[in-house]
């Protein structure tokens, strides 16, 4: 077993995803172990979760309404900071439910799915249909090094990653570089993904290597099908985000733009951090394989997902992090049945070495991933994350100097 309880790919007793390809159980076999009622969706139950999260968001917003916005002292900043964190955490509950709508796990009626998902995601400045499309690619091509979406690791082919970050490491050192990884992911990762598809696929739908910016807002973005069948939905998604910004501005003219900004945007950033954290940690670990086209299969990719406990945040986020293996295998299974389904999956997959779980606390895991999971060597075969350290930089720099000296002598 690896650190924290999930399987170590270097273990002698591991006939698992890294080495198994044709001998994996079928999706049909896996689905058969889950009680059938776990796939049943209830509009009442799903909408009650929207209401529950809305009441929490409303209560926190009401409390923040009475916080001062001018002449702030240390206690005021502390109060606002507490509000931002918990409101962003509550926003993430709505975010997960909108994500559930995009997967058709919220309701059996797609009009309900798209109506609720569009409103909730637009309120959180997420282009609903645009992200629904790219996120479907993430599920369809999980851990595929060419076509995988979101947190697709950079490769070090021809030393490209090292060349990009050598000077950074020499200037910052290992710990500061790891902290940079945390900040770049949790603060800038989500907007960069929406604006330019950062960490997205390496090639277009037609199989060509990506050389232009693929954003989530333009109907003619190469991220989407070129036949235009998604154009209206992409435009509607962008309109939803713009409408929310317009609403915030209108409300600001009535109650004050500073108040609106303080009540919304820092909490929105915390929500972004949560959603990136989930995706990053559920698909990244030093012993979790990434696959080139020659090795990838849908089931291998789906099983390369890690369940992690998020303690008191797990319930408010509808168990998206602790039932993520189930979510990737059956993305239309409603969140309120995911724990029961996960228990059944674990009982079936764990004896086969096919269930990944890491029980360590999230702060420890985040720091480990930021220090040890920087790149993969190439985009073929079965790859594992590697880290770039200051020692590596100095060693390679000395080797290059020695090689240059030997050639000149």
C-alpha positions in Angstrom: 0.0 0.0 0.0 1.1 3.5 -0.7 1.2 6.5 1.6 -2.2 7.2 3.2 -3.9 4.1 2.2 -4.0 4.2 -1.6 -2.2 1.7 -3.8 1.5 2.2 -4.6 2.2 1.5 -8.3 5.7 0.2 -7.3 4.2 -2.4 -5.0 5.0 -6.1 -5.8 1.4 -7.1 -5.2 -0.1 -4.6 -7.6 -1.9 -6.1 -10.7 -3.6 -2.7 -11.0 -4.2 0.1 -13.5 -0.6 0.8 -14.3 0.0 -2.7 -15.5 -3.5 -4.0 -16.4 -5.1 -3.0 -19.6 -7.1 -5.8 -21.2 -7.9 -7.7 -17.9 -9.8 -4.9 -16.2 -13.5 -5.6 -15.4 -16.0 -4.1 -17.8 -18.0 -1.0 -16.9 -21.1 -3.3 -17.0 -19.6 -5.6 -14.4 -18.7 -2.7 -12.2 -22.2 -1.1 -12.5 -23.8 -4.4 -11.5 -22.4 -4.2 -8.0 -24.1 -0.8 -7.3 -27.7 -1.0 -6.0 -30.1 0.0 -8.8 -31.8 2.7 -6.7 -28.5 4.6 -6.5 -29.1 5.7 -10.1 -32.6 7.1 -9.5 -32.9 10.9 -9.5 -35.4 12.9 -7.5 -36.3 16.5 -8.5 -37.6 17.1 -4.9 -34.4 15.9 -3.3 -32.1 17.7 -5.7 -34.0 21.0 -5.5 -34.0 20.7 -1.7 -30.2 20.7 -1.8 -30.3 23.9 -3.9 -32.5 25.4 -1.2 -30.3 24.2 1.6 -27.2 25.7 0.1 -29.2 28.9 -0.7 -30.3 29.3 2.9 -26.7 28.9 4.0 -25.5 31.5 1.4 -28.3 33.8 2.4 -27.6 33.5 6.1 -23.9 34.3 5.6 -24.7 37.2 3.3 -27.1 38.6 5.9 -24.4 38.5 8.5 -21.9 40.2 6.2 -24.4 42.9 5.4 -23.8 44.4 8.8 -20.0 44.4 8.5 -18.4 47.8 8.0 -16.9 48.7 4.6 -15.0 51.8 5.5 -12.3 52.6 8.1 -11.7 48.9 8.7 -9.7 47.8 11.7 -7.9 44.5 12.3 -11.0 42.8 13.7 -13.1 44.0 10.8 -10.6 42.4 8.3 -10.7 39.2 10.4 -14.5 39.2 10.2 -14.5 39.8 6.5 -11.9 37.1 6.0 -14.0 34.5 7.9 -17.0 35.5 5.9 -15.1 35.2 2.5 -13.9 31.7 3.3 -17.2 30.3 4.5 -19.3 32.0 1.9 -16.9 30.7 -0.8 -17.2 27.3 0.7 -21.0 27.6 0.6 -20.9 28.9 -3.0 -19.0 25.7 -3.9 -22.1 23.7 -2.8 -24.1 25.4 -5.5 -21.2 25.0 -7.9 -21.2 21.2 -7.4 -25.0 21.0 -7.9 -24.7 23.0 -11.2 -21.9 20.6 -12.2 -24.3 17.8 -11.4 -26.8 19.3 -13.7 -24.3 19.3 -16.5 -23.8 15.6 -16.0 -27.5 14.9 -16.0 -27.3 13.6 -12.4 -29.5 16.3 -10.9 -32.8 15.4 -12.7 -34.1 12.9 -15.2 -35.5 15.9 -17.0 -32.9 17.8 -19.0 -34.9 21.0 -19.0 -34.6 21.0 -15.2 -30.9 20.2 -15.4 -30.1 23.0 -17.8 -32.4 25.6 -16.2 -31.0 25.0 -12.7 -27.4 24.5 -13.9 -27.5 27.6 -16.1 -28.7 29.9 -13.3 -26.4 28.6 -10.6 -23.3 28.5 -12.7 -24.0 31.9 -14.3 -24.4 33.4 -10.7 -20.8 32.0 -10.1 -19.5 33.4 -13.4 -19.2 30.0 -14.9 -20.2 29.7 -18.6 -22.5 26.7 -18.1 -22.8 25.0 -21.5 -19.2 25.9 -22.5 -17.8 24.3 -19.4 -20.3 21.4 -19.6 -18.7 20.6 -23.0 -15.1 20.8 -21.9 -15.8 19.0 -18.7 -17.4 16.2 -20.6 -14.1 15.8 -22.4 -12.4 15.6 -19.0 -14.6 12.7 -18.2 -14.3 11.1 -21.6 -10.5 11.3 -21.7 -9.4 11.2 -18.0 -5.6 11.0 -17.7 -5.1 10.9 -21.4 -1.9 12.8 -22.1 -3.0 14.2 -25.5 -6.8 14.7 -25.1 -7.3 15.0 -21.3 -8.9 18.2 -20.1 -7.9 20.1 -17.0 -4.7 19.4 -15.0 -3.2 17.6 -18.0 0.4 17.6 -16.9 3.1 19.4 -18.8 5.8 17.1 -20.4 9.5 17.5 -20.2 10.1 16.4 -23.8 13.4 17.8 -25.0 13.9 19.3 -21.5 11.1 21.8 -22.2 9.7 22.0 -18.6 13.2 22.3 -17.1 14.1 25.1 -19.5 11.0 27.0 -18.6 11.5 26.8 -14.8 15.2 26.4 -14.2 15.8 30.1 -13.5 12.6 30.2 -11.3 13.9 27.4 -9.2 17.4 28.9 -8.9 15.8 32.2 -7.7 13.1 30.7 -5.5 14.3 27.4 -4.1 12.2 24.3 -3.7 9.7 25.4 -1.0 9.0 28.7 -2.7 8.5 26.9 -6.0 6.0 24.6 -4.3 4.2 27.5 -2.9 4.1 29.1 -6.4 2.5 25.8 -7.6 -0.2 26.2 -4.9 -0.9 29.8 -5.7 -0.8 29.4 -9.5 -3.3 26.5 -9.3 -5.7 27.8 -6.6 -5.7 31.5 -7.5 -5.1 31.7 -11.2 -5.8 28.2 -12.4 -9.6 28.5 -13.0 -9.7 31.8 -14.8 -6.7 30.7 -16.9 -8.5 27.5 -17.8 -11.6 29.4 -18.9 -9.7 32.1 -20.8 -7.1 30.1 -22.5 -7.8 26.4 -21.7 -4.6 26.2 -19.6 -3.8 22.6 -18.7 -6.3 21.5 -21.2 -5.9 19.1 -24.2 -2.7 19.1 -26.3 -4.7 18.7 -29.6 -7.9 19.8 -31.1 -11.0 17.7 -31.8 -9.6 17.0 -35.3 -6.4 15.7 -33.9 -4.2 18.8 -34.7 -1.7 20.1 -32.1 -3.1 23.2 -30.4 -1.3 26.4 -31.4 -3.9 29.1 -30.6 -5.9 30.2 -27.5 -8.9 28.0 -26.9 -11.3 30.0 -24.6 -14.7 29.1 -23.2 -16.5 32.3 -24.2 -16.4 32.6 -28.0 -18.7 30.4 -30.1 -15.9 30.2 -32.8 -13.3 29.0 -30.2 -11.5 25.9 -31.5 -12.3 24.3 -28.1 -15.8 23.5 -29.5 -17.0 21.6 -32.6 -16.4 23.4 -35.9 -19.8 22.6 -37.3 -21.3 25.2 -35.1 -23.9 23.0 -33.3 -22.8 24.4 -29.9 -22.6 28.1 -31.0 -25.9 29.1 -29.5 -25.2 27.4 -26.2 -21.8 29.0 -26.0 -23.2 32.4 -26.7 -25.9 31.9 -24.0 -23.2 30.8 -21.5 -21.2 34.0 -22.1 -24.4 36.0 -21.8 -25.2 34.4 -18.4 -21.8 35.5 -17.0 -22.2 39.0 -18.4 -25.7 39.3 -17.0 -24.4 38.4 -13.6 -21.7 41.1 -13.8 -24.3 43.6 -14.9 -26.5 42.6 -12.0 -23.7 43.1 -9.6 -23.0 46.5 -11.1 -26.7 47.5 -10.8 -26.9 46.4 -7.2 -23.7 48.2 -6.5 -25.2 51.5 -7.8 -28.0 51.1 -5.2 -26.0 49.9 -2.1 -22.5 50.8 -2.9 -19.9 49.1 -5.2 -17.5 48.5 -2.4 -20.1 46.6 -0.4 -21.0 44.4 -3.4 -17.4 43.8 -4.2 -16.6 42.8 -0.6 -19.6 40.5 -0.3 -19.1 38.7 -3.7 -15.6 38.7 -5.2 -13.3 37.3 -2.5 -15.9 34.6 -1.7 -16.0 33.9 -5.5 -12.2 33.4 -5.4 -12.5 31.0 -2.5 -15.1 29.0 -4.5 -12.7 28.9 -7.5 -9.9 27.6 -5.2 -12.1 24.8 -3.9 -13.1 23.6 -7.4 -9.5 23.6 -8.6 -8.4 21.9 -5.5 -10.9 19.0 -6.0 -9.9 18.5 -9.6 -6.2 18.8 -9.0 -6.0 16.4 -6.0 -8.5 13.8 -7.3 -6.3 13.2 -10.4 -2.8 13.9 -9.2 -0.4 11.8 -7.1 3.2 10.6 -7.5 2.0 7.0 -8.0 -1.0 7.7 -10.2 -0.4 6.8 -13.8 -1.0 9.1 -16.8 -1.4 7.5 -20.2 -0.3 8.1 -23.7 -2.6 7.3 -26.6 -1.0 3.9 -27.0 -1.9 2.9 -23.4 -5.1 4.8 -22.6 -8.5 3.3 -22.3 -11.6 4.9 -20.9 -11.8 2.6 -17.9 -8.1 2.9 -17.1 -8.5 6.7 -17.1 -11.7 6.6 -15.0 -10.1 4.4 -12.4 -7.1 6.7 -12.1 -9.1 8.8 -9.7 -8.5 9.2 -5.9 -11.1 9.5 -3.2 -10.0 11.8 -0.4 -11.8 12.8 2.8 -12.7 16.5 3.2 -14.0 16.2 6.8 -16.6 18.9 7.7 -16.6 20.3 4.1 -17.6 17.0 2.6 -21.3 17.4 3.3 -21.6 21.0 2.2 -19.9 20.0 -1.1 -22.1 17.0 -1.6 -19.3 14.5 -1.2 -17.7 15.4 -4.5 -14.2 14.7 -3.2 -14.8 11.5 -1.2 -16.9 9.8 -3.9 -14.9 10.9 -7.0 -14.1 7.4 -8.2 -17.8 6.7 -8.4 -18.3 10.1 -10.1 -15.9 9.3 -12.9 -17.3 5.8 -13.5 -21.0 6.9 -13.4 -21.2 10.7 -13.7 -25.0 10.8 -13.9 -25.4 9.1 -10.5 -26.9 11.6 -8.1 -24.7 12.9 -5.4 -27.1 11.9 -2.6 -26.5 8.2 -3.5 -22.8 8.5 -4.1 -21.7 7.4 -0.7 -23.7 4.2 -0.8 -22.5 3.5 -4.4 -18.9 4.2 -3.3 -19.1 1.6 -0.5 -20.3 -1.0 -3.1 -17.6 0.0 -5.5 -14.9 -0.1 -2.9 -15.9 -3.6 -1.8 -15.6 -4.8 -5.4 -12.6 -2.8 -6.7 -10.3 -2.7 -3.7 -9.5 -6.5 -3.6 -8.6 -6.2 -7.3 -6.2 -3.3 -6.5 -8.4 -0.9 -8.5 -9.7 1.5 -5.8 -7.6 4.5 -4.9 -8.0 6.2 -1.5 -5.8 8.6 0.4 -6.9 9.2 4.0 -4.4 11.9 4.8 -5.4 15.5 5.5 -5.8 17.7 2.5 -3.2 20.3 3.5 -0.5 17.6 3.7 -1.6 16.2 0.4 -1.7 19.6 -1.3 1.8 20.4 -0.2 3.1 17.0 -1.3 1.5 17.3 -4.7 2.9 20.9 -5.1 6.4 19.6 -4.3 6.5 16.3 -6.1 4.0 16.5 -9.1 5.4 19.0 -11.6 5.7 17.2 -15.0 5.8 13.9 -16.9 8.8 12.9 -19.0 6.8 12.4 -22.3 3.4 11.8 -23.7 3.7 8.1 -24.7 3.2 4.9 -22.7 2.5 5.0 -19.0 3.9 8.1 -17.3 4.2 9.2 -13.7 4.6 12.6 -12.2 8.1 13.8 -11.5 9.4 16.8 -9.6 11.9 19.5 -10.6 14.2 20.4 -7.7 17.0 22.9 -7.2 19.4 20.0 -6.9 18.2 18.8 -10.4 18.7 22.2 -11.8 22.3 22.5 -10.4 23.2 19.0 -11.5 22.0 19.5 -15.1 23.6 22.9 -15.3 26.9 21.4 -14.2 26.5 18.6 -16.7 25.9 21.1 -19.5 28.9 23.1 -18.5 31.1 20.0 -18.5 29.8 18.9 -21.9 30.4 22.3 -23.4 33.9 22.3 -21.9 34.7 18.9 -23.3 33.5 19.9 -26.8 35.6 23.1 -26.9 38.8 21.3 -25.7 
